[in-house]
Amino acid sequence: MVSSSYISGMYYDVEKVDTLIYCTTGRGLEIFSFKKGQLKLVSRYATDGVARACDISDQYAIIADDYKGICILDISNPENPKKIGSYNSGGQARDVLVQGEYLYLADYDKGLLIFDISKVTSPKFIGAYEDIAGACWIRIKDTLAYVGDLGAPFKIINIANPTKPQIVNEFPEGSFDYGDDICIDDTLAYVNCRIQTSDAIFTFAVINIKNPAHPRFVSGITLPSTRQGLIKRGNFIYTNTFNEGVFIIDVTLPSAPIISGQYKISNYSGNRIEIDDNLLIVPHFVDGFSIAQINDPKKPKTIYHKQNIRWEFLTIDDNLGYLYLLGNVEDMDLVRSCYLKIFDINDPEKLRFCAELAFSGRGSLSDGSYDYPYLLMTNQRGHPKCDTLYTEIVDLRNPYKPRVVKSIKGGGIIEFHSPNIYALDCKNVRKGNINDPHIWTGNISLPERGNDFAVRDTFVYIITKDSLITMNVNSGDQTGSCSHNRSLATNISLDYPYLAATYTLCDSRHTYGFLLFDVTDIKRPALVVDTVIYGDTISHNVRSLIRIMYSMSCELRDSLLYFGRGIYGFDVWQIGKQNTLVKLFTVDTPYIATHCFPHGNGNLRVYKDHVFLIDYIVGLEIYKVGNLLSKKGY
């Protein structure tokens, strides 16, 4: 893989040490400096798994790297983190803490694992408490470890002898009660939880733990659904919720906590919050993270919001060697802006940034939407639920100084064959001409909703839930069809005489694959291949999320078909004589996205002997495949 700095991540955990902020993301560890109100990226380190949490200990960053276990980085030079140790726990590492020469790991599958790290480069497993169904967080006070058990009471474990940890008790003691996180202050514990008493159901509680064997409920209040992430500063608790931001609770009287404030700039939340000096730092998962002043502890004031651009769409100018990358920024369920970045990729291994354009609204970009000198993109303005689609026409004669020359109402999935414009919007293909003052000049009504389309000469090819339909773009008449019965078929690639379309099925096995049609005869397109692939190698927790639609992608190039498999990577297939199909090789991506969405995941394009791949949220990845093709005789 060729390294790309144009990535973003899902922000889970955050820790501040002096002027440096350490964030774990779906891609690894990001280190920022924060001085005088200015945030600057210092470095990124891509771990092998999904970096869920970290603990900064002296010159080391100890990372819970999900299915890859523990990753240990030397961060003595923050600009160049180096991996010096690891341990694959065989499960899913979710949280980590270091105390002295011991490392404590909350592993979702294995429970509480304890390691001797006196030799930090070689963690040595020394003990475990495994009777935890889903260990997801860990906090330590003296010789006691408090370990979260997903959807169940948290465990209190004696770790005085780290080789033989012993259960002390669990809390809260109820079949439907659970603990999401805990903050300990002397003999009191403040808990994000669900506790049902005879009077009410509480989601935040104060617990007396003077006798850990018999924790005692003191008081509670009801908040929106709480989750991991709470911290105490002075007489105030700052506690995380799922989609209502951070609540501020006055615990001057622990027997009578009072909600005194709320801090919300996003509907998303990470797994931890941090307070350092007078700064509150809040990860927002897919929406970056924010830094707020808390001089007034009841009214945090945002001084910096590191927005997360979700790169979703790309297209390439094969002739001139430019890549157009489009991403969206969302907040509070509203898309606020989108960004179009332009890169010179004549040397694919050294991307050269040219320029950037910003738009208000949610943008989308189709592979066929570029024809020199114009790029056409669809922009959905206003609230995402409103059908306010616009087509932005960008002049790219000078890629270092792009300019929007026109914005017209109407859009969709766009094919641009200058001067003709085609836009698929549900059951219509809108026709236009770039030179017409009004742009749009006509409309083709479709017999059923189209998922994607392509245009060649005077014919349009539309993939629907049941069929591939061909139509004459001049008359609007249907000329042919071929059934396929893959209701989620989408993402067309046309390289005459073949047309490919990807599909996915939301079944228990996560069936996905691609369809290959021979479209030589416009009246009788023929389905020649229906390749079914099963994603059975992914972990259980990822499989449980697969009911969300994954969007695959493909590109036909000469006799090769590049198939982007979403969270898995991509395959390269050869189309042989008599429509035979042979898989040449597979390239696995190093990052597994545990959250995927309908748009953009696996968006794939080919230039020279490189594959450019977008993973939703994650960003741009570049793979050199020329050497692999050479080995196969190409």
N, C-alpha and C positions, 0 to 999 in steps of 0.2 A: 504494500500500500504506500502511496505517496502521501506524505504529511500535508495536511491543509489546516491553516489557522482559522478558516471560516467555519467554525463549528459552534454549537451552543449545546447546552445540556439541561438536564433536569436537576435543579438544585435541591439537595437533600439536607445537608448538614453544613454548619458554619462554625468556625472558631477564630477568634482574633487574638493575636499575640503581638504586643507592641503596635507597630504601624502596619502589620501584615494581616490580611484576612485569608483564611484557608477555607475553600468551599469544595465539598464533594459533589460530584454530578454523575449523571449516567455515563459520562465518558472518562471520569477519573478525578484528579485533583487540580483545581485552579487556585493560583496564588495571586492576590491583588495587594497593592500598597494603597493605603488611604491616608493622605496627608493634606491638611488644610482644605478639607472638603472635596478633594479631587481623588477619584478612583482610577488606578492604572493597573492594567494586567501585567503581572511580572512574568508568569510562566504557566504552562499547562503540562500536566503529565497524564498520558492516557494509560490507565491501568488495563489489565486483561479482562476484568469483569465489569460490574456495575458498582461504583464506589458509593456505598450507602452512608457511611459515617467515618469519622477519623478522630484520632486523639493526637494532639501535638505534644510530644514529650522531648524536651531538650532540642536536639538537632534532628529529630526524627518525626516523620508523619506516619502513624500506624493506621492503616485503612482497612475497614471491613468491606471487602470487595465482592460481596454476594457469592455467586457460585464458584468464584476463584479463591475464596478463603481470605487469608490475611496478606496484605501487601505492605512492605516496609520501605519507606523512602528516606534517603538522606537529604535533608533540606537545609544543610549548613550554608549552601549557596542557593538561595531561593530562586535565582534565575535559571538554575540548572538542576532540578531534582533528579536524584539517581536511585534506582531500585537496588537495594542491598540485601533484601531478604523476603521470604514469603513462606506461607504454609497453607496448603489446600486442605481445608477441614472436611471436605467431602459433602458439605451441606450448603447452606446459604448464610453467609456471614452478614449480620444485620447491624451490629453495634459493637464497639470496642472501647475498652478503657485500660489505661496503664497505671499501675501503682507500684512504684519501686522497681523491682526486678521481675514483676509478674504482669502478664497481659491477660485480661479477661474478655472473652468473646461470647456474645450472644448469637448463637447459630440457630436459625429457624428450624432446622432439621435435627440438630444434635444437642441442643440445650445450652447449658453454660459450660464452656471449655476454658481451661486455665493453662497458661504456658509460662515457662521460665524463659525470660529474654535477657538473662545476664550476658549472653552472647547474642546481641540484637540481630545479627545476620542469620542466625539459625534458631528460630523459636523452637523450644522443646516442650511438647505436650506432657503435662504432669498430672492432670486431674480433670474430672467432669462431674456435673450433675445433669443427668440426661432426662429426668422425668418432667420435661417441659414440652408441651405439644408444639409451641411456636414461639421460641424465644426471639424477641424483637428489639429489646432495649435493656441496658444495664446501668445501674447507678450503685456506687459503693460508699458506705459510711463505716469507718473503722474496720471491723472484721466481718461486716455483713454486706452481702450483695443483694440488691433488689433487682429482680429480673422480670421483665414484662413477658407475659404469656398471651399471645394474641387472642383476644376474645374471651379471656379467662382471668381469674384473680392472679395478681403478680406474686412471685415467690420471694420469700425472705430466706436467704441461704447463708449459713455460717461458713466463712472461708478462712478461719483462723489457721486451719491446716489446708493449704491449697491443694494438696494431693488427695484429700478426702473431704470435699465440701459436703455439708449436711443441711438438710431442710430444717428450718426453724418453724415456719408457718407460711400461710398465704393470706392475702387480703385483696379485696373484701370477700368474706365468706358467704357466697350466695351463688346458686346455680346459674343465674343470669347476670351476675355482676362481674366486672372486669376492671383492670387498671391500665391506663394508656401511658402514663409516665408519672414520675415522682421527683420531688425536690425536697431535700432533707435539711432541716435547720434545728440543730440540737435535738430535742426530744419530740419535735413535731415534724410530720411529713405532710406536704401539700401534694395532692394527687389529682391528676386528670383521670376520670373514672366513670363508671356507672354503678351507683350504689342505691339500692332501693330499701328504704326504711318503711315503717308503718305509716309515716306521714307524707313521704314524697320520694321522687327519684332525683338523685343528685348526679351532676356530671363533673363537679369539682368538690373535693372534700379536704378537711383538715383532720389528720389522724395523729393520735398520741402513740408514739412508738418507744416510750421510756422502757417498756417491757416488750421487746420485739416478738416474744413468743405469744403475746396477747395484745395485738394492736387494738386501739380503742377509738371509735368514731367520735369526733368532737363536734364538727359542724359541717355544713355543706350548702352549696348554692347550685342553681341550675343554669347552665350556659348552653349555647348551641353546641352541637356535637364536638367534643374535644378530641385531641389526638396527642402524639408525641410533641414535646417542646414546652417546657415551663421552667421559669427561673425566678429566684427571689432577689430583690434589691431593696434594701431598707425594709420598710413596712409594706412593700408592694410585691405582688406576684404578677408576672407577665406569662400568660398561658395561651397556647396555640389552639385554634379550632380548625375544622376542616375547610370551611368556606366563608367564615365571618371574621377572619383576621385574628389579631391578638387582643385578648381581653385583659384589662388591668384590674386587679383585685386588691383592695385595701384589707390587709390582715393585721392591722394594729391590734384589734381584738380577735384573736384566733377563733374564739367562740362565736363571733358574729362577722364573718367576712362580708365585704360590700363591693359590688361592682362599681368602679370609679372612673372607668374610661375604656376606650376601644381604639385600636389602630388597625385600619383596613385600607390597603391600596390595591389589593388583588383578591380574587376568589380562590387562589391556590395557596397551598402551604407546604413547607418542607417538613423535615422530621425534628428540627431543633431550632432554637433561637439563642441568641448570644447577647450578653450585655458586657460592655467594657467601657470604663470611665462613664461618660454620659451618653453613650451610644447604644442604641438598640439595633441589632442586625437580624433581619428576618428573611430566611429563604422562602421563595414563592414557587418552588417546583419549576414548572415550565415557564414561569413569568419572571425569571431572574431572582434578584434579591434587592432588599431596600435597607437603607441606613437612616435611622431617625435619631434626633436629639431628644433626650428625656430630662432636660433641665427641670421641666415641669413633669413629674412622673405620671401624671394623669393625662397629659396631652402630648404624646410623641409628635415631633415635627419632622417630616421627611426632608432630608438634606441631599439624598442621592437615591435614585432608583436605577439599578442596573437592569435594563430591559433585556429580554431574551428574544432575539429574532428567530422565528421558526422557519428555517429554510425548507421550502416545500416544492419549488418548481425550478426547472432549468431547461434551457434550450441552447443549441450551439450553431454558430455560423461556420459551416464546414469549409467554405471557400476562403474566408479571411482569418479564421482562427480566433474567434471571440466566443466567450461563454457568458450567458445571461442567467443570473441566479436571482430568484425572487423569494423573499421571506416576509412573514407577517408578524406583527407585534400585537398581542392581545392583553387586555386587562379588564377585570370585572365582567367577563363574558362579552365584552365589546371589543371589536377590532378597531384599534385606534389608527394604525398606520401600516404601510407596507413599504418594502425597500427593494429596489432593483439594483443589483450590483453587476458591473461589467468587468470582465477579465480578459486579458490577452493570454491565450493558451497555446500559442505557436510552439512554445516549449512546455508541454503539459506538466512537467515536473517542477516548473518554476512559474507558478501563476503570477501574473503581473496585473495588479489592480489598476483599473482605468478610471472609473467614475461610479457615482451612486446617485440615484434619484429616489426621492421620498414622495409617497402619496398618502392621502387620507383614505381609509377604507381597507377592505380585504382584497388583496390582489391574487390573481391566478394567471398562469402562463401555460400555453399549449406548445407542444413541440413544433407544430407547423405554423406558428404565429409569426415567424420571421421571414422576410424576403427583402433583401437589400433595396433601399436603405432604411426600411421601416420595421419596427417591432410593435406588434399589437398585443396588449394585455387587457384582461377583463378586471374591472375594479368594482367591488360591491360596496357602495357607500352607505353610511348610516348604520342602523342596527342590523346584525346578521340575519334577522328573520324577515327583513324587508327585501323586496325584489327590485332594488334600485341598482341594476347592472349598467355599467358604463364601459365603453371601450376606449382605452388610452392609446393614442398613436404617438410613438416615440421615434424621432429622427435620429439615426445612429451613423450618419455620415462621418461624424467625428466622435469616435467612441469615448474620447476623453472629455467631450462636452456634449453629452446627449441632451435633447430638449423635447418636451412634449409639444407637439404641434396642433393637436386637436383632441378633444374629449367629447365623445358622443354617447347618447343614451342608447342602451341595448348592448348585449354581449353574450357570452357563453364560452363554450370550447371553440377556439378560433383556429381556422385554417386560412392562411394568407398566401395567395398566388398572384402576385402583383400583375395587374391592378385589382384583381378580384378578391373580395373578402367573403368568408363563409363563417357563420357562428351557429353552433348547435345549442339550442336552448329547449330542453325537454322534447316536445313533439314538433319542433319547428327547426328548420335550417334557414337562418336569415341570410340573404345575399346582399352584397354591397360592392361599391367601387371606390377605391382610394381617391380617385380624382373627382368624384361626384360631390358637389357642395353639401349634400345631405347624407352622404356615405351610403346609407341603406337604400336599396333599390327594389327589393322583392323578397319573397318568402316561399319556402317549400314546406308544405304540411306533410308530416310523417304519419304512417299508419299506426305507429306505436312509439312510446318514449325511447329516445336514443341514449345510450350510455357513453358512446364515443363515436368519432367518425373520422374519415379521411377523404381527401378529394384528389382525383387524378383525371386530367383532361376535362371532359364534360360529364364525368360520373362521380357520384358521391357514394361512399360505402359507410353504412351505419350499423353498428353492433347494438342489438337490443337484448332484452332478457331471454329471448327465444331464438332469435335468428340473426343472420347477416343479411342486410337488405341493400340492394343496389338501386340507384335512382339517377335519372338524367337531370342535371342541374339546370338545364335550360327550360325543359318542359315541365319538370316536377313529377314526371311519370315514373312509377316503379318499373324497373327493367328485369329484376331477378331477386331471388332470395335462397337462403340455405339455412335450415334449422340446426341448432346446436344444443338447446336445452340446458344452458349454463346461465342461470338467471343473474349472476353477478359478473358476467363477462364485461370487460371494459378495457381501457388502455390499448388502443389499436396502434400497430405499426405496419405501414404499407411499403413494400419494395417489390414492385411488379415483377413476376406474376403471383407473388405471395402476399398474403395479409395475415398477420398474427394478432391475437387478442388474449389478454390474460383473464383469469377468473379465480375466484375464491369461494368456498362454501363454508358457511358458519356451522359446521357439524362438529361432533365430538372429536374427530380425528384431524380437524383442520385440513380439509382437502383443498388443494390449490394446484394450478397448472396453467397451461396455455392451449389455445386452439390455433391451428394452422389451416388456412384456406388457400386453395388454388383459384385465383380470380381471372384466369386467362379468358374464360367465357363469361362476359358480363351478365348474360342471361341465366347462366347456371353455375354460379360459384359453388365450389365443392369443398366440403370439410375433409381434409386428408389426414389430419392428426388431431387427436384429443389426448394430450399428455397429462396424466394424473400423477401428482407427487404428494407424498404424505410427510408432514412435519412431525415425525414421532420422536425426534431426538431432543426436543426441547424439554426443559425442566418442568416440574409439575406446576409451580407457581406461575410460569409463563403460560402454560397450556390453559390454566384456569381463566386467563384473560382473552383467550382467542375467539370468544364469541363476538368480540368487536371486529368489524370488518378490516382485514388487512388489504392494502392496495398494492398489487404487484405491478410490474412494468416490463416492457420488452422493447427491443429494437432489432429490426431486420436490416442486415447489411450484407449485400452480395448474397452468398449462399450460407451465411451464418446468422443464427438467431441468438441474441443475448437476452437472457431471461432473469430479471431481477426478482429474487425470492423474498422480498421484504426483510424480515429479521434474520434470514439465513445467509444471505449473500447473493451470488448470481451464478448461473450456468451458461456455458457457451455450447450451442448445438450446431451441427452441420446438416443442411438439407441436401440430400444426395439425389441420385437418379431415381426416377419413379416415385418421387415424394417420400423417400426413406429419410429417417431422422436418427442421427447418432449424437449422443452427448460426448463432447470432446473433453471437457474438464469442468470442475466446480471451484469457485473461489468463495471461501467462507469469510464473512466480515467478522472482525474481532469484537464487535459490540452487539449484545442482544438487547433490543429495545423491549422492555417489559410493558410499555404502554405504547400502543400504535393507534393510528387514526385513519379515517378513510382517505385522506388526501396526501399524496406525495411520498408515502413510505416506499422506498425502493425505486424512486424516480431515476431512470437510468438512461444515459446517452453515451455514444461511442465517438471518439475522435482520434484519428491516427491509430495507434495501437494501445490506446488507453480507454478505460471505462470510467465514466464520471457517475457517481452514485449518490443520491440524496436519501438519507433516512430522516423521516419526519422528526422534527425537533433537533435531532443530533447534528445534521449539517452535511457538508460536502466531503466525500471520500473519493480518492482517485487511485485507480489500480492499473498497473502496467501489465498487459496481457500478451504483448508481442512475442516475448520469449516462449510463453506457453503455446501460442499458435505455431511458432516455428517448429517446436518439438512435434507438432501434429502434422507438419508439412505444409503450413500456410505462411 
